[in-house]
């Protein structure tokens, strides 16, 4: 078994491989070759005050012969800790432990960016990016790949953070980027990618123009009126988002979902059918994508001789 650091993953995978991986996982889901754990998500809260939280998700990818377990620890203070444990599906042999810090950032934004690209109008002149944190920084290569030639309007709560990210987009990717207020990042663009930790709506329905796509990693970022009035509502998982949709947008919101990402990627749902449709894409990420990317990193590492070897004691049968 090997251990792969987040830095290892950044060298073993690139944005093209991440886009291929997140879309492949969605196609596998639609084909019925992903087996989910039961329950889909297990949570453990530590202490009487609920300070500290452990969340575990798992799945098997039949086509790849891989099983994986994603472990996420919310420590209550400081950075969250994420690992994916990868196993051989046939033998149960442990193959690798993957620090998911890099792949989590890229998987998160790549998933919504991929769908936003597929669902966007024929011409995208400008993309709005809301947020200037680590996921927003990870978004830059995907904007460059999926929306070549489009300008980028970056909004965040603080002027200095959006100005710094705009400078990075210009210097590192050659993207025409400007720091702007949130309203302009929505009004003046055809695609909006939101990746903040907002606890309440920051994207007003009145700002979203005809034909625009809004992709969000947090349902609470979106004005309930936007969800209500959108022409198409796409999610990564009806099951995962069922409770949060009802809490955020009201009773019955779950029943108003038009399609999943897997249905759009596989062609089971047509996606956009009119240039004027306003579309909302909501994603919290799927463990199948996490496991598939971890498995890809593992196979690349084995081919290149990378990773830290972890000896596994032999099982001794009882006398």
C-alpha positions, 0 to 999 in steps of 0.5 A: 500500500502507498500513501500519496500526498496532496502535492503528489496528486497535483503532479500526477493529475492535471485539470484535463484528467480531473475533468475526464474523471468527474465526467466518467464517474457521472457516466458510470453512475448513469450506467448503474456501475456505481455501488453506493454504501448504505447509508450513503453518508455516516456522521459522528459528532464528538462531544456534548457541544458537537465540536468536531465531526467525522463524515464517512462515505464509500462506494465501489466502481464496478468497471474499475474494480475499485472500492473506496472510502472517503473520510472527512474530519471537521476538527472544529478549528483549523483546516478540515482533513480529507483522505480517500482509502482505495481497495481492490474490489475483488480481493479487498486488498488495501492499495492506497491512502490518498490525501484528498486536499488537492483533488477535493478542490479541483473535483469540486469546481471541475464538476460544476464548471463541466456542467455549466459548459455543457449547459451554456449558451452557444456564445460565452463572452464573460464568466463570473467567479464569486469567491476568492478562496482556495476553490476559486483559485482552483477554478482558474484553469477550468475557466481557461480550458472550458471558456477560452477567450471569455473574460473573467469577472471576480467578486468576493467580500474583500477588494484585496482578495478579488484583486489578487485573484484577478492578477493571478488569472491574468499573470498565470493563465492570460485570462482577461480578468477584473475584480468587481462587485458581486452584482456585476459578476452576475449581471454582466456574465453568461456563466456564474461559478459560485464557490463561497461559504455564504450562509445566506443568498448572495446571488439575486434572481434579478441579476441573472440574465436571460440564458445564464447558467449559475453553478453553485457549490452551496445551495444557500448562495442562491436566492430562493426566487432564482431556484423558483423561477429557473427554467432548469434545475440540475443537481449532482444527487437528488438523495444527497441534497433532498433535505438541504433543498427543502430547508433552503428553498422550501417544502417541495423543492426536491420534487422540482429538480429537473435532472441530475448531472449524470442524466445530462452527461449521459444524454438522458436529459437534453439540457438546454433546449432554448438560448433564453433558458436560465439554468441553476446547477447545484453540487456538493460532490459525489464520493464516486468522483473522489474515489475515481480520482484517487484511483487514477492518482494511485495507478499513475503513482504505481507506474512512476514509482511515486508515493510512500510505501506502507508495509502491510503485516501478513494475516496469521491464521489462528492455530 
